[in-house]
Amino acid sequence: MALRRRKRRNWRQIAVNAAAALIAIGLALPFVIPLKPWFPNLEAQLSAAVGEPVRFNSLRAGLLPRPHLEADSITIGRSGEITVAHARLYPELPTLREPTQFFKSIEADDVSASRNAVLQFLGEHSREGGLQAIRLGHIRATHVKLGVFDGKLGDLELDATVDRDNQLLNLVLAGSDQRSRLEVTPANGTTQVTFSAQDWKPLAGPQIPFERVFLQGVLTRDALAVSEFTAGVYGGDIRGGMEINWANGWSVTGRARVTRLNLYPMMQVLQTDLPVHGTFESELRFTGAAASPGQLLDSMKFDGKFNIVNGVLDEIDFSRVIQGAGRNGVRGGQTQFDQFSGSLQTGNGYRFSGLRLTHGMLAVTGAINVAPGEQLSGSMNVELKSTVGILGSAVQMGGALGEPVLMPSAR
């Protein structure tokens, strides 16, 4: 029987494989043993990178899908203004033994930030000059909740990129339904802000269903100056600009031009008893001040001119006054109009002045006040042209906004 020759070992290949295994073990070792000895200064280094104190309860590691650190119960800020339930940090492994360690990406989940934290993050941080001991690259977070608009701004996705000095280059906040998007970009000592949305409702105030919204402006620590604002709602278009300030409470000033707005559904959402339908156009100035953003809309005052075409006044029939009002005045009915225009001022009720309504042979002019309790007062001149001349009557308006009463003026 022939003896089988033993296969010679390839010692060179074995040595190469062993060296590769030792290198892999050396790189992976921090991820399979207790991590505190390997990262004793991680909290302090992250604090320097972020510009605020960083604390976490636990730190562990994983190798899949690629080597990473995992931290739980993270707080950022002196009073824990930002909390993160869970985060993964993906380092560039060769940099772990270098003076500056680079985390190519960070993934966070279940993030909450107070209003002060949001403003601080968007403002200036007191970081040390030069390159930090830790460099942050790309940051992504899910289920983000921000403590603004009375805490209603939540379930967002965040995507941010920072530079070599850990200064923000770009930040995007998008709704989980992808119908809204906020982009923040620091530039030349200011912060540029762009917001866009489709099929969107405001987070505070009346739930007006905007078909589209676009906003562009400049953000500082205490204010947002909006240079361009456009919105589509109820078939109409709104364009303007504003400044929102929160240095001492909340305040807003601005201007708006409204065109082609279908007024009736807007009145329903605003839950007002103003008995007017039609296609609305206006140029308005507005101001407001409140303790919180959720109260800001209710505090706003408007001043400007308006024009409504092809509409109806409910519960008001001017033509019946000319025919005879009787002792109890005229209640109910409708007045159709081709055009209804005037000036509007709000604040401590409504004041409509310089009013002019026309429909065929009917013309009405005058002024109306609506008190805070929705009580009406005002005087109108009603004229109706006919084949025999012009019939006219001076009319006093009273009653409530939902139930107006027209009375002939005393002669």
C-alpha positions as CSV (number, residue, x, y, z in Angstrom):
1,M,0.0,0.0,0.0
2,A,1.4,3.4,-1.1
3,L,1.9,5.9,1.6
4,R,-0.2,9.2,1.3
5,R,2.0,12.3,1.1
6,R,1.2,14.8,3.8
7,K,0.1,18.2,2.4
8,R,2.6,21.0,3.2
9,R,1.3,24.0,5.2
10,N,1.5,27.4,3.7
11,W,3.0,29.2,6.6
12,R,3.1,32.5,4.8
13,Q,-0.6,32.5,4.3
14,I,-1.2,31.4,7.9
15,A,0.9,34.3,9.1
16,V,-1.0,36.8,7.0
17,N,-4.3,35.4,8.2
18,A,-3.2,35.6,11.8
19,A,-2.0,39.1,11.5
20,A,-5.3,40.1,9.9
21,A,-7.2,38.4,12.7
22,L,-5.1,40.3,15.3
23,I,-5.7,43.6,13.6
24,A,-9.4,42.8,13.5
25,I,-9.5,41.8,17.2
26,G,-7.6,45.0,18.0
27,L,-10.1,47.2,16.2
28,A,-13.1,45.3,17.6
29,L,-11.8,44.9,21.1
30,P,-13.4,48.1,22.4
31,F,-16.8,46.9,21.2
32,V,-16.7,43.6,23.1
33,I,-15.4,44.6,26.5
34,P,-16.5,47.2,29.1
35,L,-16.2,50.6,27.4
36,K,-15.5,53.0,30.2
37,P,-11.8,52.3,30.2
38,W,-11.7,52.9,26.5
39,F,-13.8,56.1,26.5
40,P,-13.2,57.7,29.9
41,N,-13.6,61.3,28.6
42,L,-16.4,60.7,26.0
43,E,-19.0,62.8,27.9
44,A,-16.6,65.7,28.3
45,Q,-15.5,65.5,24.6
46,L,-19.1,65.3,23.4
47,S,-19.9,68.3,25.6
48,A,-17.1,70.3,24.0
49,A,-18.3,69.3,20.5
50,V,-21.9,70.1,21.1
51,G,-21.2,73.2,23.2
52,E,-23.5,72.1,26.0
53,P,-23.1,69.5,28.9
54,V,-23.7,65.9,27.7
55,R,-24.5,63.0,30.0
56,F,-25.7,59.4,29.4
57,N,-26.6,56.5,31.7
58,S,-25.0,53.6,29.8
59,L,-22.6,53.0,26.9
60,R,-22.2,49.8,25.0
61,A,-21.1,48.7,21.6
62,G,-22.1,46.6,18.6
63,L,-20.5,45.3,15.4
64,L,-23.4,45.0,13.1
65,P,-24.3,46.4,10.6
66,R,-20.9,48.1,11.3
67,P,-19.0,48.9,14.5
68,H,-20.8,51.5,16.6
69,L,-21.3,52.8,20.2
70,E,-24.8,52.8,21.7
71,A,-25.8,55.2,24.5
72,D,-29.1,55.4,26.4
73,S,-30.9,58.1,28.4
74,I,-28.9,61.0,27.1
75,T,-29.3,64.6,28.4
76,I,-27.9,67.7,26.8
77,G,-27.8,71.1,28.5
78,R,-27.3,72.3,32.0
79,S,-30.8,71.5,32.9
80,G,-31.3,68.6,30.5
81,E,-33.2,70.8,28.0
82,I,-32.6,68.1,25.4
83,T,-33.3,64.4,26.0
84,V,-32.5,61.4,23.8
85,A,-33.8,58.0,24.6
86,H,-31.3,56.1,22.4
87,A,-28.4,57.0,20.1
88,R,-25.9,55.2,17.9
89,L,-22.5,56.7,17.1
90,Y,-20.6,55.3,14.2
91,P,-16.9,56.1,14.5
92,E,-14.2,56.1,11.9
93,L,-12.2,53.3,13.5
94,P,-8.6,54.4,12.7
95,T,-9.3,57.7,14.4
96,L,-10.1,56.1,17.8
97,R,-6.4,56.2,18.6
98,E,-5.8,59.7,17.3
99,P,-6.1,63.0,19.1
100,T,-9.3,63.8,17.2
101,Q,-11.9,61.1,16.9
102,F,-14.3,61.3,14.0
103,F,-17.9,60.1,14.2
104,K,-19.0,59.8,10.6
105,S,-22.7,59.6,11.6
106,I,-25.0,59.7,14.6
107,E,-28.5,58.2,14.7
108,A,-30.8,59.2,17.5
109,D,-34.4,58.2,18.4
110,D,-37.1,59.7,20.6
111,V,-35.7,63.2,21.0
112,S,-37.3,66.0,23.0
113,A,-36.1,69.6,23.2
114,S,-37.5,72.5,25.1
115,R,-38.2,75.9,23.5
116,N,-35.0,77.4,25.1
117,A,-33.0,74.5,23.8
118,V,-34.2,75.1,20.3
119,L,-33.4,78.8,20.4
120,Q,-30.0,78.0,22.0
121,F,-29.2,75.4,19.3
122,L,-30.0,77.8,16.5
123,G,-28.0,80.6,18.2
124,E,-24.3,80.8,19.0
125,H,-22.6,78.2,21.1
126,S,-19.6,78.9,23.4
127,R,-17.2,76.4,22.0
128,E,-13.5,76.4,22.3
129,G,-11.7,77.6,19.2
130,G,-10.1,75.1,16.8
131,L,-10.7,71.5,16.1
132,Q,-12.5,69.6,18.9
133,A,-11.4,66.3,20.4
134,I,-14.5,64.8,18.7
135,R,-15.7,65.7,15.3
136,L,-19.3,65.1,14.5
137,G,-20.3,64.5,10.9
138,H,-23.9,63.6,9.9
139,I,-26.7,63.6,12.5
140,R,-30.1,61.9,11.9
141,A,-32.9,61.7,14.5
142,T,-36.4,60.2,14.4
143,H,-39.5,60.9,16.6
144,V,-38.3,64.4,17.5
145,K,-40.5,66.6,19.6
146,L,-39.9,70.3,20.1
147,G,-41.3,72.4,22.9
148,V,-42.6,75.2,20.8
149,F,-46.2,76.1,19.9
150,D,-47.3,74.9,23.3
151,G,-45.4,71.6,22.7
152,K,-47.5,70.6,19.7
153,L,-44.5,70.4,17.3
154,G,-43.7,66.7,17.4
155,D,-43.1,63.4,15.5
156,L,-40.5,65.0,13.3
157,E,-37.4,63.7,11.5
158,L,-34.1,65.6,11.8
159,D,-31.2,65.6,9.4
160,A,-28.1,67.8,10.1
161,T,-24.6,68.2,8.9
162,V,-21.7,70.0,10.8
163,D,-18.3,71.2,9.7
164,R,-14.8,70.4,11.0
165,D,-15.3,72.7,13.9
166,N,-18.7,71.1,14.7
167,Q,-20.6,74.2,13.6
168,L,-23.9,73.6,11.9
169,L,-23.8,73.7,8.1
170,N,-27.4,72.6,7.4
171,L,-30.4,71.3,9.3
172,V,-33.7,69.9,8.0
173,L,-36.8,69.1,10.0
174,A,-39.5,67.2,8.2
175,G,-42.8,65.9,9.4
176,S,-43.1,62.1,9.6
177,D,-45.9,62.4,7.0
178,Q,-43.4,64.3,4.8
179,R,-46.0,67.1,4.2
180,S,-43.9,69.8,5.9
181,R,-40.2,70.7,5.7
182,L,-38.1,73.2,7.6
183,E,-34.6,74.0,6.5
184,V,-32.1,76.0,8.6
185,T,-28.8,77.2,7.1
186,P,-26.4,79.5,9.0
187,A,-24.8,82.0,6.7
188,N,-22.8,85.2,7.2
189,G,-23.6,85.6,10.9
190,T,-27.3,84.9,10.4
191,T,-29.5,81.9,10.1
192,Q,-31.6,81.4,6.9
193,V,-34.9,79.7,7.4
194,T,-37.1,78.1,4.7
195,F,-40.4,76.4,5.4
196,S,-42.7,74.6,3.0
197,A,-45.8,72.4,3.4
198,Q,-48.6,70.8,1.5
199,D,-52.0,70.0,2.8
200,W,-51.0,71.4,6.2
201,K,-52.8,72.8,9.2
202,P,-51.3,75.3,11.7
203,L,-50.1,74.0,15.0
204,A,-51.8,76.7,17.0
205,G,-55.1,78.6,16.5
206,P,-57.8,77.7,14.0
207,Q,-57.2,74.6,12.0
208,I,-57.2,76.3,8.6
209,P,-56.4,73.6,5.9
210,F,-53.7,75.3,3.8
211,E,-53.2,73.7,0.4
212,R,-49.7,75.0,0.3
213,V,-47.4,77.2,2.4
214,F,-44.0,78.7,1.7
215,L,-42.0,80.9,4.1
216,Q,-38.5,82.3,3.9
217,G,-36.7,84.5,6.4
218,V,-33.8,85.2,8.8
219,L,-33.7,83.8,12.3
220,T,-32.0,85.4,15.3
221,R,-32.1,84.3,18.9
222,D,-35.0,86.5,19.7
223,A,-36.9,87.0,16.4
224,L,-37.8,85.6,13.0
225,A,-38.0,88.1,10.1
226,V,-40.0,86.6,7.3
227,S,-39.2,88.4,4.0
228,E,-41.5,86.2,1.9
229,F,-44.7,84.3,2.8
230,T,-47.1,82.7,0.4
231,A,-50.0,80.4,1.0
232,G,-52.9,78.8,-0.9
233,V,-56.2,78.3,0.9
234,Y,-59.8,77.9,-0.1
235,G,-59.0,78.7,-3.7
236,G,-57.3,82.0,-2.9
237,D,-53.7,83.2,-2.5
238,I,-52.1,85.0,0.5
239,R,-48.7,86.8,0.1
240,G,-46.9,89.0,2.6
241,G,-44.2,89.3,5.2
242,M,-43.9,89.5,9.0
243,E,-41.6,89.6,12.0
244,I,-42.2,87.4,15.0
245,N,-40.4,88.3,18.2
246,W,-40.2,86.3,21.5
247,A,-37.6,88.3,23.5
248,N,-40.3,89.3,26.0
249,G,-43.4,87.3,25.4
250,W,-44.5,86.8,21.8
251,S,-45.4,89.5,19.3
252,V,-45.9,89.7,15.6
253,T,-46.2,92.5,13.0
254,G,-46.7,92.2,9.3
255,R,-48.7,92.7,6.2
256,A,-50.6,90.5,3.8
257,R,-52.4,90.7,0.4
258,V,-55.3,88.3,-0.1
259,T,-56.8,87.5,-3.5
260,R,-59.6,85.2,-4.7
261,L,-60.3,83.7,-1.3
262,N,-63.6,81.8,-0.9
263,L,-64.8,83.6,2.3
264,Y,-67.6,81.2,3.5
265,P,-65.5,78.1,4.5
266,M,-63.0,80.4,6.1
267,M,-65.7,82.0,8.2
268,Q,-66.8,78.5,9.3
269,V,-63.3,77.5,10.4
270,L,-62.8,80.8,12.2
271,Q,-66.2,80.2,13.9
272,T,-67.3,83.7,13.4
273,D,-70.9,84.9,12.9
274,L,-70.0,87.5,10.3
275,P,-72.9,86.9,7.8
276,V,-71.0,87.4,4.6
277,H,-70.1,85.1,1.7
278,G,-68.3,85.8,-1.5
279,T,-64.8,86.0,-3.1
280,F,-62.6,88.1,-0.8
281,E,-59.6,90.4,-1.6
282,S,-57.8,92.5,0.8
283,E,-54.6,94.4,1.7
284,L,-54.1,94.2,5.5
285,R,-51.6,95.1,8.2
286,F,-51.6,93.1,11.4
287,T,-50.1,93.1,14.9
288,G,-50.3,90.9,17.9
289,A,-48.9,90.3,21.3
290,A,-49.4,87.3,23.7
291,A,-47.7,85.3,26.5
292,S,-47.4,82.2,24.3
293,P,-47.5,81.4,20.6
294,G,-50.7,79.5,21.0
295,Q,-52.4,82.7,22.1
296,L,-50.8,84.9,19.4
297,L,-53.5,84.5,16.7
298,D,-56.3,85.4,19.1
299,S,-54.5,88.6,20.0
300,M,-54.0,89.8,16.5
301,K,-55.4,93.1,15.2
302,F,-56.0,93.8,11.6
303,D,-56.2,97.1,9.7
304,G,-56.8,97.5,6.0
305,K,-59.1,97.6,3.0
306,F,-61.2,94.8,1.6
307,N,-63.3,94.0,-1.5
308,I,-65.8,91.1,-1.8
309,V,-67.4,90.2,-5.1
310,N,-70.4,88.1,-6.1
311,G,-71.6,87.4,-2.6
312,V,-74.4,87.4,-0.1
313,L,-75.1,89.1,3.2
314,D,-77.1,86.7,5.4
315,E,-79.8,87.8,7.9
316,I,-79.8,91.3,6.3
317,D,-82.3,92.6,3.6
318,F,-81.7,96.2,2.8
319,S,-84.4,96.4,0.1
320,R,-87.2,95.6,2.7
321,V,-86.3,98.7,4.7
322,I,-87.3,100.9,1.8
323,Q,-90.6,99.0,1.4
324,G,-91.3,99.7,5.1
325,A,-89.7,98.4,8.2
326,G,-92.5,98.6,10.7
327,R,-92.2,99.2,14.4
328,N,-90.0,96.2,15.1
329,G,-87.7,96.8,12.2
330,V,-86.5,94.3,9.6
331,R,-85.0,91.0,10.6
332,G,-83.7,88.1,8.5
333,G,-83.6,87.8,4.7
334,Q,-80.6,88.2,2.4
335,T,-78.9,90.9,0.4
336,Q,-77.1,89.8,-2.7
337,F,-74.3,92.0,-4.0
338,D,-72.0,92.3,-6.9
339,Q,-69.4,94.2,-4.9
340,F,-69.0,95.0,-1.2
341,S,-66.0,97.1,-0.2
342,G,-64.6,99.2,2.7
343,S,-62.1,99.4,5.4
344,L,-61.7,97.1,8.4
345,Q,-60.1,97.6,11.8
346,T,-60.1,95.0,14.6
347,G,-59.2,95.2,18.2
348,N,-61.9,95.6,21.0
349,G,-64.4,94.4,18.4
350,Y,-64.7,95.2,14.6
351,R,-65.1,98.5,12.8
352,F,-66.2,98.6,9.2
353,S,-66.0,102.0,7.7
354,G,-66.4,103.5,4.2
355,L,-68.7,100.6,3.3
356,R,-70.2,100.5,-0.2
357,L,-72.4,97.6,-1.4
358,T,-73.9,97.5,-4.9
359,H,-76.2,95.0,-6.7
360,G,-78.1,96.1,-9.8
361,M,-80.1,99.2,-8.9
362,L,-79.4,98.8,-5.1
363,A,-76.6,100.9,-3.5
364,V,-75.8,100.9,0.3
365,T,-73.2,103.1,2.0
366,G,-72.2,103.6,5.6
367,A,-70.3,102.2,8.6
368,I,-70.9,99.4,11.1
369,N,-69.4,98.6,14.5
370,V,-69.3,95.2,16.2
371,A,-68.7,95.4,19.9
372,P,-66.8,92.6,21.8
373,G,-70.1,91.1,22.9
374,E,-71.1,91.0,19.1
375,Q,-73.6,93.8,19.5
376,L,-74.1,95.8,16.3
377,S,-74.4,99.5,15.8
378,G,-74.1,101.7,12.8
379,S,-75.9,103.8,10.2
380,M,-76.4,103.1,6.5
381,N,-77.9,104.9,3.5
382,V,-79.9,102.7,1.2
383,E,-80.9,103.8,-2.3
384,L,-82.9,101.8,-4.9
385,K,-83.3,103.1,-8.4
386,S,-86.5,102.5,-10.1
387,T,-88.5,103.7,-13.1
388,V,-90.1,106.4,-11.0
389,G,-86.9,107.7,-9.5
390,I,-84.6,106.9,-6.6
391,L,-86.1,105.6,-3.4
392,G,-83.9,106.1,-0.4
393,S,-83.8,105.5,3.3
394,A,-81.4,106.2,6.2
395,V,-81.1,103.0,8.3
396,Q,-79.9,102.3,11.8
397,M,-78.4,98.9,12.5
398,G,-78.7,97.1,15.9
399,G,-79.2,93.7,17.4
400,A,-76.5,91.0,17.5
401,L,-74.1,89.8,14.9
402,G,-76.0,86.6,14.3
403,E,-79.4,88.4,14.4
404,P,-79.1,92.0,13.1
405,V,-82.0,94.4,13.1
406,L,-82.5,97.2,10.5
407,M,-84.5,100.2,11.7
408,P,-85.3,103.4,9.7
409,S,-83.6,106.4,11.2
410,A,-85.7,108.8,13.1
411,R,-86.6,111.8,11.0
